Amino acid sequence: MQTISENKAFGGTQGVYSHTSTACNCDMTFGLFLPAEAADGPVPVLWYLSGLTCTHENAMTKAGAQAWAAEQGIALVFPDTSPRGEGVADDEAYDLGQGAGFYVNATQNPWAPHFRMWDYVAEELPALIAEHFGIDPERQSITGHSMGGHGALTLAMNLPGRFRSVSAFAPICNPTGADWGRKQLTAYLGEDEAAWARHDASLMMAKTGFDGPILIDTGAADQFIDLLRPETLASAIATRRQQAVMRLQPGYDHSYFFVSTFMEDHVTFHADALWA
Amino acid sequence: MQTISENKAFGGTQGVYSHTSTACNCDMTFGLFLPAEAADGPVPVLWYLSGLTCTHENAMTKAGAQAWAAEQGIALVFPDTSPRGEGVADDEAYDLGQGAGFYVNATQNPWAPHFRMWDYVAEELPALIAEHFGIDPERQSITGHSMGGHGALTLAMNLPGRFRSVSAFAPICNPTGADWGRKQLTAYLGEDEAAWARHDASLMMAKTGFDGPILIDTGAADQFIDLLRPETLASAIATRRQQAVMRLQPGYDHSYFFVSTFMEDHVTFHADALWA
């Protein structure tokens, strides 16, 4: 593992690190914020999964999460959104290939050799940060924005016991039913829709739900809301009687101005679960 | 004036606007955050001047200032750092020309026709925002980062009565005595150093000081600290017995991670003066 940069921030350290990923078969870069408390022993950790076109850097510099994580004494992990590099397949569209991993293990070519973001975020990166940093693997929570909200919700429901709480900002809620999803799931997983189901938060909610609290914020003026389909997940949550808070925020759009506005609420929500 | 974008943020609006500038003789773009309170009447305003290479956008997306401005009910203005465009002179170096206006009125060619950032920030933009937005011109304060900290301090001391408080993050404190300054003041103002003096915060502190409170933060691990020369301004402040708080922050560097860490302190400091 290689240190790209370390900047003191809010009494702790905002680091950027790269490593050779076995899951993705290429070098991967991630951001990690450690609060001051990490010097004294393992701290809880909140994962932040980013949306389409983002790298590890967007949320790290624009979401304003470190202020609240420092206040709560919890670490933040900012993974990249896909494998990258010259030998890695890509597509001209912004929503397929590099920057658009969708948090699945691709089974179809040309994606299969590298696009294994599920294994990367669910297995390889958690093990790596637990080995190298003062993180408590028993206290993890997860959040994300847009495609990353999809990732957070599907990881949380597919890995029972792993995360104490899950939240999302403007998540893709029903990718099997919208253009942000059908296109990518076909490309990465093939045409058999049975393989898609575990990567759809609304279907997973109907099937298993989540054993813990959920918080979801979506801007009522989100320009992509028809692609997100929050109504499908809201219905599934209500049908299951799942413990959850879903909020539609009047006037807010899909941008990081929306994310940063409600970041304090989300970090506080997770801290309540992580420190319980 | 043209609206480039408006995003709801922290209950208010983060806007970006462009207009044809008389001072700079080209189109200029700026960011403006209005808190929710602006709907009910004029609100106080805090100016944020950015550093070398920045546009209006960097601080607007990375400094985390809106959260605290919303809490305090004050507006934020984010001007650009220089004139821009195809007809505007530039230099290959990052620290001269476009992105490096240094908040002066250039008298030397090729800079004189456009590089009039002093007039732009001191006169034209304040009049424009007072005309178009719910800003109270009687309640203004100013801050900035690096070159923008230099701008904030020199504007505040040259325009007595304009600003109720001034602060700076890692400001260039003594440009007549360091490479971040001598090079640009020579290029923009010519070789007669008498014309430079009002653009040097340390010299202005010795000459006039500031009729109000000052807050200055600098990272003790700032990689550019030899160019900033905080010791010169600290000495001038102490010699004058100027009301001021100067802090050296151990471990912090020159980045926006440093700026965002102490943003709450600065906005609160200005709010105390603006609401007094």
Chai-1 contact restraints between the chains, C-beta under 6 A:
chainA,res_idxA,chainB,res_idxB,connection_type,confidence,min_distance_angstrom,max_distance_angstrom,comment,restraint_id
A,N7,B,D253,contact,1.0,0.0,6.0,A-B,restraint_1
A,N7,B,S255,contact,1.0,0.0,6.0,A-B,restraint_2
A,N7,B,F257,contact,1.0,0.0,6.0,A-B,restraint_3
A,K8,B,G251,contact,1.0,0.0,6.0,A-B,restraint_4
A,K8,B,Y252,contact,1.0,0.0,6.0,A-B,restraint_5
A,A9,B,F257,contact,1.0,0.0,6.0,A-B,restraint_6
A,A9,B,T261,contact,1.0,0.0,6.0,A-B,restraint_7
A,F10,B,T261,contact,1.0,0.0,6.0,A-B,restraint_8
A,Q14,B,F257,contact,1.0,0.0,6.0,A-B,restraint_9
A,T61,B,K62,contact,1.0,0.0,6.0,A-B,restraint_10
A,K62,B,T61,contact,1.0,0.0,6.0,A-B,restraint_11
A,G64,B,G64,contact,1.0,0.0,6.0,A-B,restraint_12
A,G251,B,K8,contact,1.0,0.0,6.0,A-B,restraint_13
A,Y252,B,K8,contact,1.0,0.0,6.0,A-B,restraint_14
A,D253,B,N7,contact,1.0,0.0,6.0,A-B,restraint_15
A,S255,B,N7,contact,1.0,0.0,6.0,A-B,restraint_16
A,F257,B,N7,contact,1.0,0.0,6.0,A-B,restraint_17
A,F257,B,A9,contact,1.0,0.0,6.0,A-B,restraint_18
A,F257,B,Q14,contact,1.0,0.0,6.0,A-B,restraint_19
A,T261,B,A9,contact,1.0,0.0,6.0,A-B,restraint_20
A,T261,B,F10,contact,1.0,0.0,6.0,A-B,restraint_21
